[in-house]
Amino acid sequence: MYPNPFHDKLTIEIHSEEGSDLQIQITDVTGKVFRLPAFNPGDHTFTIQNLPAGVYNIRVSRKNLMKSLKVIR
């Protein structure tokens, strides 16, 4: 994920041998969930203008695999 911190755009690189049904969930420090649509592996740039400044947890998951990272806006 880059850049971190980000302003309006966040790029997420997903490298996977299996190519479907990846989910991304963004959660703020209060637990509020912001969901992004399912997508396939590759580089994806999301324009995220509606998020206020703060620390966010980004969770990428598929079936029984999950990765979580913190980003700052």
QUIKAWO-V524291 format. One record per residue. N is the residue number from 1. RES is the residue in one letter. PHI is phi in whole degrees, -180 to 180 (* if undefined). D_FIRST is the distance of its C-alpha to the first C-alpha in Angstrom with 1 decimal. Layout:
((N,RES,PHI,D_FIRST) (N,RES,PHI,D_FIRST))
This chain:
((1,M,*,0.0) (2,Y,-158,3.8) (3,P,-75,6.5) (4,N,-142,7.3) (5,P,-76,9.9) (6,F,-117,9.7) (7,H,-106,13.0) (8,D,-114,13.4) (9,K,-126,10.6) (10,L,-130,6.9) (11,T,-102,5.5) (12,I,-120,4.5) (13,E,-100,6.3) (14,I,-118,9.0) (15,H,-115,11.8) (16,S,-150,14.9) (17,E,-81,18.6) (18,E,-97,19.4) (19,G,-117,18.4) (20,S,-154,18.9) (21,D,60,18.7) (22,L,-79,15.1) (23,Q,-120,14.7) (24,I,-120,12.0) (25,Q,-128,13.5) (26,I,-111,12.6) (27,T,-125,15.2) (28,D,-88,16.5) (29,V,-68,18.7) (30,T,-89,21.7) (31,G,97,20.5) (32,K,-65,20.4) (33,V,-103,18.4) (34,F,-119,16.6) (35,R,-100,16.2) (36,L,-115,14.6) (37,P,-67,16.6) (38,A,-64,16.6) (39,F,-155,15.3) (40,N,-96,15.5) (41,P,-57,13.2) (42,G,136,11.8) (43,D,-95,9.5) (44,H,-130,9.5) (45,T,-107,9.4) (46,F,-109,10.7) (47,T,-91,13.2) (48,I,-121,13.5) (49,Q,-95,16.6) (50,N,-88,18.5) (51,L,-89,16.6) (52,P,-72,18.5) (53,A,-59,17.2) (54,G,162,16.3) (55,V,-103,14.1) (56,Y,-129,12.3) (57,N,-103,11.6) (58,I,-106,9.2) (59,R,-117,11.1) (60,V,-110,10.9) (61,S,-142,14.4) (62,R,-156,17.1) (63,K,49,20.7) (64,N,-102,20.8) (65,L,-114,17.3) (66,M,-147,14.7) (67,K,-133,11.5) (68,S,-131,10.7) (69,L,-138,8.4) (70,K,-100,9.5) (71,V,-133,8.3) (72,I,-121,11.2) (73,R,-116,12.6))
